Each structure stands twice: as C-alpha cells, then as structure tokens.
Amino acid sequence: MARTRRLQAFLLALGASASATLAQVFVVDAAGGPGAQFTSLPAAVAAVPSGSVLRVRAGTYAPFTLAQKSLVVLGDDAATVVIDLTSDLVIGPLATSDNVRLRHLTLRGSALFVSGGLRIQGAQGSVVFEDLHLVSASGSNLFAPARLVLTDSPNTHLLGCRLLADPNPVDGGSSAPQCTLTRSR
C-alpha cells in the first residue's frame, strides 16, 4: 500500500495528467520473479500501451527502441539495473504529445569496438533522464566509449545524470563517454 502511494505521488510529480494515478504499471524482472509480466526490457517497451509505467527490477537488460509512445521506465536502483549497450538504446521519433522518462538506470558500454550508446532523435515531446549513468565499459578505450547522441530533440532534460569514464582503459590513456548535440537545446 505504501509503495503504491509512493508510485502515485511520483507520477503526479512528473507533471503527468490528473489521470496519471490510473497509469498501467508493468513489472520487468530479468530473473522472472513474482509479479513480473516481462523478463525482457525490449519486449516490455514494445508491448505496453502508451502512458504506461515500467518498473524494472535489478538485472542486466538489452537496449531497446522507443518511438511514438509515452512511457516511464523506472529502475529500482541505478546501481543494480543495467542496460548493456551492445547496440544503441534509441528514443524517437516522438510527437509533441509523447513524454518519456527514464530514471535510476545504468547504461553500460559493451566490449571493445561494439559499444552502443543512448541516441535521442526527432523527439519533439519531453524526454527526461533522471539518475541515469552512462558508463564506458571496463577495459574499453577511445575506440568504443559509451556515447550520448542528441539530434533534433529540443525538449530533452538530464537531471542528476553521470557520464563516467573507464578508470582502467586498455590503451593506458583516457577513456570517456562521448556526447554530441545537434539541433537540440
């Protein structure tokens, strides 16, 4: 009961409509624990209706593509909910009426030369990232950093997010996530 009230308060704090307390909530759990409707985050994103909330439990997940849909992806904790960027996590295109929020997630670069990134493209609606960690993979180098690419997405906000470099790059030099902004504010 207290958890439900906290979730309802969170949804209202997002600035969602008064009907946000009626948003459908789906649970994603890589381990398939009790109450989970999905074990795959990409499958959940594709299947749930616009306006839903995905509560993501601890685990490692594949990246996904989210287009033409409003959605909240709420991880339990950025330290325990990891999206392995074996390819890009893509958001967009989004209409002005679409709103996306990702919260409490770590996006981790993958192996050398195959690391993906977070790509937001053509998102005219609101896109908010909160407590999102974009991390280059351990043992990576400048040829495969995790990256953030923002294109034609003027209403994108990063709150309390971190771009983290690999502390032990294989080339002995520095390693850092890359960030590119194109026609975005």
C-alpha positions as CSV (number, residue, x, y, z in Angstrom):
1,M,0.0,0.0,0.0
2,A,2.8,2.5,0.9
3,R,4.7,1.5,-2.2
4,T,1.6,2.2,-4.4
5,R,1.1,5.6,-2.8
6,R,4.8,6.5,-3.4
7,L,4.4,5.5,-7.1
8,Q,1.3,7.6,-7.4
9,A,3.0,10.6,-5.8
10,F,6.0,10.1,-8.2
11,L,3.7,10.0,-11.2
12,L,2.0,13.2,-10.1
13,A,5.4,14.8,-9.5
14,L,6.3,14.1,-13.1
15,G,3.7,16.6,-14.2
16,A,1.6,13.9,-15.7
17,S,-2.1,14.5,-16.1
18,A,-4.6,14.0,-13.2
19,S,-5.3,10.6,-14.6
20,A,-1.7,9.5,-14.1
21,T,-2.6,7.6,-11.0
22,L,-4.5,5.3,-13.3
23,A,-1.5,4.6,-15.5
24,Q,-0.9,0.9,-16.1
25,V,2.2,-0.4,-14.2
26,F,4.1,-3.4,-15.5
27,V,7.0,-5.1,-13.8
28,V,10.1,-6.2,-15.7
29,D,12.4,-8.7,-13.9
30,A,15.3,-10.4,-15.7
31,A,15.0,-13.2,-13.2
32,G,11.2,-13.7,-13.7
33,G,10.4,-13.1,-10.0
34,P,6.9,-12.9,-8.5
35,G,4.6,-10.3,-10.1
36,A,6.8,-9.8,-13.2
37,Q,4.9,-9.6,-16.5
38,F,8.2,-9.4,-18.6
39,T,11.7,-10.7,-18.4
40,S,12.9,-8.7,-21.4
41,L,13.0,-4.9,-21.3
42,P,12.8,-4.5,-25.2
43,A,9.8,-6.8,-25.2
44,A,8.1,-4.8,-22.5
45,V,8.8,-1.5,-24.2
46,A,7.3,-2.8,-27.4
47,A,4.2,-4.4,-25.8
48,V,2.9,-2.0,-23.2
49,P,0.5,0.7,-24.2
50,S,1.4,4.4,-24.4
51,G,1.2,6.1,-21.0
52,S,2.4,3.0,-19.1
53,V,5.0,2.7,-16.3
54,L,7.6,0.0,-16.5
55,R,9.1,-0.8,-13.0
56,V,12.4,-2.5,-13.8
57,R,13.9,-4.8,-11.1
58,A,17.6,-5.4,-10.6
59,G,19.3,-7.2,-13.5
60,T,21.1,-6.7,-16.8
61,Y,19.0,-5.9,-19.9
62,A,19.4,-5.4,-23.6
63,P,18.9,-1.9,-25.1
64,F,15.5,-1.0,-26.7
65,T,13.9,1.3,-29.2
66,L,11.1,3.6,-28.1
67,A,9.2,5.5,-30.7
68,Q,5.8,7.3,-30.9
69,K,4.8,6.4,-27.3
70,S,4.7,8.0,-23.9
71,L,6.4,5.8,-21.3
72,V,8.1,5.9,-17.9
73,V,10.9,3.4,-17.4
74,L,11.7,3.4,-13.6
75,G,14.6,1.2,-12.4
76,D,14.7,0.1,-8.8
77,D,18.3,1.5,-8.4
78,A,20.9,2.7,-10.9
79,A,23.5,0.5,-9.2
80,T,21.5,-2.7,-9.9
81,V,19.5,-2.0,-13.1
82,V,22.0,-2.1,-16.0
83,I,21.3,-1.9,-19.7
84,D,24.3,-3.4,-21.6
85,L,24.8,-1.3,-24.7
86,T,25.6,-4.0,-27.2
87,S,23.8,-1.7,-29.6
88,D,22.1,1.8,-29.3
89,L,19.2,2.5,-27.0
90,V,17.1,4.7,-29.2
91,I,14.4,7.1,-28.3
92,G,12.4,8.8,-31.1
93,P,10.8,9.9,-33.1
94,L,8.3,11.3,-30.6
95,A,5.4,13.6,-31.3
96,T,4.9,16.7,-29.1
97,S,2.3,14.8,-27.1
98,D,4.7,12.0,-26.3
99,N,6.6,12.1,-23.0
100,V,9.4,9.7,-22.0
101,R,11.1,9.4,-18.6
102,L,14.0,7.1,-17.8
103,R,15.0,7.0,-14.1
104,H,17.5,5.0,-12.0
105,L,19.3,3.2,-14.8
106,T,22.9,2.5,-15.7
107,L,23.7,2.3,-19.4
108,R,27.0,0.5,-19.7
109,G,29.2,0.4,-22.8
110,S,29.9,-3.1,-24.1
111,A,33.0,-4.8,-25.4
112,L,35.7,-3.2,-27.5
113,F,34.6,-1.8,-30.9
114,V,30.9,-2.8,-30.4
115,S,29.7,-0.4,-27.7
116,G,26.4,1.3,-28.3
117,G,25.1,4.4,-26.8
118,L,22.0,6.4,-26.0
119,R,20.5,8.0,-29.1
120,I,17.7,10.5,-28.9
121,Q,16.5,11.6,-32.4
122,G,13.5,13.6,-33.5
123,A,11.9,13.7,-30.1
124,Q,9.6,16.7,-30.1
125,G,7.9,15.7,-26.8
126,S,9.5,15.8,-23.4
127,V,12.4,13.4,-22.7
128,V,13.7,13.3,-19.2
129,F,16.6,11.3,-17.8
130,E,17.0,11.3,-14.1
131,D,19.8,9.5,-12.1
132,L,21.0,7.9,-15.4
133,H,24.6,6.7,-15.5
134,L,26.3,6.4,-18.9
135,V,29.4,4.4,-18.3
136,S,32.2,3.3,-20.7
137,A,32.8,-0.5,-20.4
138,S,35.6,-1.7,-18.2
139,G,38.7,-2.3,-20.3
140,S,37.4,-0.2,-23.2
141,N,39.3,2.6,-25.0
142,L,38.6,5.6,-27.0
143,F,37.5,3.5,-30.0
144,A,34.5,2.1,-28.1
145,P,33.2,4.6,-25.5
146,A,29.6,4.7,-24.4
147,R,28.0,7.7,-26.1
148,L,25.1,10.1,-25.9
149,V,23.8,11.5,-29.2
150,L,21.0,14.0,-29.2
151,T,19.6,15.2,-32.5
152,D,16.5,17.4,-33.3
153,S,15.2,16.9,-29.7
154,P,14.7,20.3,-28.2
155,N,12.9,19.2,-25.0
156,T,15.4,16.7,-23.5
157,H,16.5,17.1,-19.9
158,L,19.2,15.4,-17.9
159,L,18.7,15.6,-14.1
160,G,21.3,14.1,-11.8
161,C,22.9,12.1,-14.6
162,R,26.5,11.0,-14.8
163,L,28.8,10.4,-17.8
164,L,31.5,8.1,-16.4
165,A,34.8,7.1,-18.0
166,D,36.5,3.7,-17.6
167,P,39.1,4.1,-14.8
168,N,41.3,1.4,-16.5
169,P,41.3,1.9,-20.2
170,V,43.3,-0.8,-22.1
171,D,45.4,1.8,-24.0
172,G,46.7,3.3,-20.8
173,G,45.3,6.7,-21.9
174,S,42.0,8.2,-21.0
175,S,38.5,6.9,-21.8
176,A,35.3,8.9,-21.6
177,P,31.8,8.7,-22.8
178,Q,31.1,10.9,-25.9
179,C,28.4,13.5,-26.1
180,T,27.1,15.0,-29.3
181,L,24.3,17.6,-29.5
182,T,22.8,18.5,-33.0
183,R,20.0,20.9,-33.4
184,S,18.9,20.4,-29.8
185,R,18.9,22.7,-26.8
